[in-house]
Amino acid sequence: MPRHRELASSLLLRKVARHGLALVATVLLGGFLAAVLVRLAPGFEVDEQQLDPRLNAESVHALVQARAAQRNILSFYFHSLERAVHGDLGTSISLGQPVSTLLRNRAPLTLRLVALGLLLSWAAAMALALSAAWLRVSAYDAMTTTLSGTFLCIPAAVLALLSVLWNVPGALAIALIVFPRVHRYARNLLAKAYSLPHIITARAKGLSESRILFWHVVPVVAPQLLAVAGVSASIAVGAAIPVEALCGLAGVGQLAWQAALARDLPLLMNVTILVTLVTLLANSGADVIGHVLRSQEA
Amino acid sequence: MRLLRAMLGTRLRNNAWRTLACAVLLFVVGVSLAANWLAPAGYTKQYREAPDAAPSRQHWLGTDEIGRDRFARVLYGTRISLLLAPAAALLSTLMAALIGGLAGYLGGASARAAMAVTDLFLSLPWLFLLITVRAVMPLNVSPLASVLVTFLLLGLLGWTSAARVLCATAGSLRNSDFVRQARASGVRASRLFWVHVLPNLKPVLYAQFWISIPVFILSEANLGILGLGVAEPLPSWGSLLKELEGLVSVGDEPWKFVPLVLLVVVVTSFQFVLSEQEQAAA
């Protein structure tokens, strides 16, 4: 038994290490991709400030020199990484503030929005999916599927606009964007689990619904639901962009939006790294927890 | 017998929904193609004496804030979205077939490299990736160029998840008996891919194509609302939905929601059509 436990923990460690390596490599590549994109974008060489008639020739020359320093994408990226290791993420071109300060100020709001949105969406999706699986009334199932299907067909930006119109919190808009995706998977998973022979037998023998759910259904669907949880975190982070941009919420989503429009290279690169890091952490976390659950079952 | 009847009933019901969805899509496409006859004044004509007008006999859906007929703009916008989203879906499906199919078929290091690139794209939320890449493209381009840039971008970025599915399917085909036998008979690798592997990927390709269309329609709408989609004066569902930004209450001008209702109906219809395609691919 201890030998088996040792083997399981070494497997887990290897999995965590593999995820960690993949995470670092993907984040670095993601940042580089963002830097390349902005560098290749038309108009990168031009700085609006150069057109300011109040600036003298020396100042314009200094601006041109500053842009020239960013011309070599590789050297720019590696210098940025070197500085980032020491906690300096550079200064935003468009907002004129240190990127680390901007991220520090705005991240809590986005985290709160995304966390609340995820919580609400999962609560609604699981409540509807579970009630449909318990009741087994086709009309009710069709109704819940239609409801989630309708939200799936509405663009995220429209849901954000409607949340402004009805004066509802941005977290609810994020929840409505994530909810149909989670509901679709949860409903299918639960329907499949409830049609398993041992669960049908348990129902026929008169076991209580809660006992069937927690003892027989949850162990079957938990690993897959965890994988969906990781994906839903990524969807919620993506949804934060239109919601924050259109609802006027000063979070990282709005910052990403502003950075993209202003072609603010240092800001865009750091936001891309942050977004990649968050989504990868969510997915890797879900995968590792799923692995632990599966190994415990085994 | 009862089981057979129940299965037949479900199949008939599914077919009825699918037929209805196809009919809705054909009707919407047909009407949008007839925009030149149904709205001969065009989408740019301004009725300066009637800006922001309510629906009337002359303007069925009223006019926008600069007096352009909303019905005409909805028709022409539908045409753009419904013709170009499938074109973008075709491009992304072809890219997925080539990248994912080839990677799965070749296996080994090339598959790992292709999937690493795919994972990199998939690790970024779709909307974030789209907004970032669209924003670095030129924004002050001609309307026609903006349409092409928007949908080309959707096609060029939307292949990743389809490539993953195709890589897995091609990987399983690579180890199938008939491919092994063909390889053992001396069939060239390129012929094996084009003649034996690619045709067997068709059901998955169809499914991915149908899945991509509503995704691209919704993505264009999102970009349009955020001001990164099709440029004015060309209409698209995205730019038409941007009008909702100025609404004060839902009940005051319900006709402004017509593009949204149309978009929901069309995307729902695609969902019904593709559920059959998904079943075929499974």
Interface residues (C-beta under 8 A of the other chain):
Chain A: A22 T26 L29 G30 L33 A34 L37 V38 L40 A41 P42 G43 G149 T150 L152 C153 I154 P155 A156 A157 V158 L161 L162 L165 W166 S234 I235 V237 G238 A239 I241 P242 A245 L246 A256 W257 A260 L261 R263 L268 T272 V275 T276 T279 L280 N283
Chain B: D119 L120 S123 L124 P125 W126 L127 F128 I131 T132 V133 R134 A135 V136 M137 P138 P214 L218 A221 N222 I225 L226 G238 L241 L244 E245 L247 V248 S249 V250 L260 L263 V264 V267 T268 Q271
